[in-house]
Amino acid sequence: MSERLLRGDRFALARGITLAENMDERREELLRLIAPHTGRAHIIGVTGSPGVGKSTLVGAMARSLRSCSHRVGILAIDPSSPFTGGALLGDRVRLRGLESDPGLYTRSMATRSFQGGLCRAAWDTVRLIEAAGFDTIIIETVGVGQAEWEVKDLADTTLVVLAPGAGDSIQALKAGIMEIADIFVVNKSDLEGAEQTRAEVESVACMRRRGEWSTPVQGVVATDGRCVSELIHHIAKHREFLGRDGRWARKRQQRWKSELRTAVLIHLQARLGDLEGSSVSEQAFQGLVSGRLTVSDAVKCIIQSLVPIQL
Ligand code: GDP
């Protein structure tokens, strides 16, 4: 299966992603086999509030990248609850006319596992998609919750998408989302108020510099593709920027770090769940209630009981 995946077989890829999502025992072996073929794709995160036109924009970007012969993978992260499970917004990515293009692969994934943040399988999926020969991977998150923040850990280049009206840009400013942008995109530039939104965003972009990179603000019209090639140009420039002075390697190290942190947190959370109602947690609780233990003592008891850990 790994050989077929490395040759770009989409069925093997789809199956591999499913193994990763289900934490199947064959997942580790598969990831080990494909590991030497990962780490080279340019990963682009696209985030912003619902309705600003992210899906439409991702479709337009894919079209533009395909016309420059890039092989494009798209991962849409859906905010589905653990109860519905499935990826509800599978049709979010607007790719009319590209459905049968072998140079394009799309997948949507539910954030079912971890506090509404990027599911752990997202990290694996990115690796699997790049091992299958896709050089550009776009990750689209629904602009709610933690995934918005986490996308920057996974992405090399993060696009924050805004649209005119409804005080959207001001809200984004308040939420601090501006901090994660490598490029600002003002979509729906065909609508009234686009100029004002752009001016607002530009004033924010000017106020801060991210090292030597000055964050561009690009107006686009995703519905008809206007100015999307300019946006692709900024993305290529950012890729070039990352290629200098060891930034690319540092970014990958950073990604390992945050993946490790996420994995540890997921394991700890699962173990804590297992402990609920156990004699250890009951003792800690009773100790607290009776005043025999302080909160720190109780924490110590619980943490100590987590070792040795079963992975
Ligand atoms: P998302 O929730 O951020 O993924 O937004 P969608 O891509 O689903 O788009 C939300 C709505 O905005 C849809 O009705 C789109 O047709 C519309 N839309 C997207 N891009 C543009 C644009 O550039 N101009 C205009 N006028 N409408 C747009």
Boltz pocket constraint, residues with backbone or C-beta under 6 A from the ligand:
constraints:
  - pocket:
      binder: B
      contacts: [[A, 48], [A, 49], [A, 50], [A, 51], [A, 52], [A, 53], [A, 54], [A, 55], [A, 56], [A, 57], [A, 92], [A, 187], [A, 188], [A, 189], [A, 190], [A, 191], [A, 220], [A, 221], [A, 222], [A, 223], [A, 224]]
      max_distance: 6.0
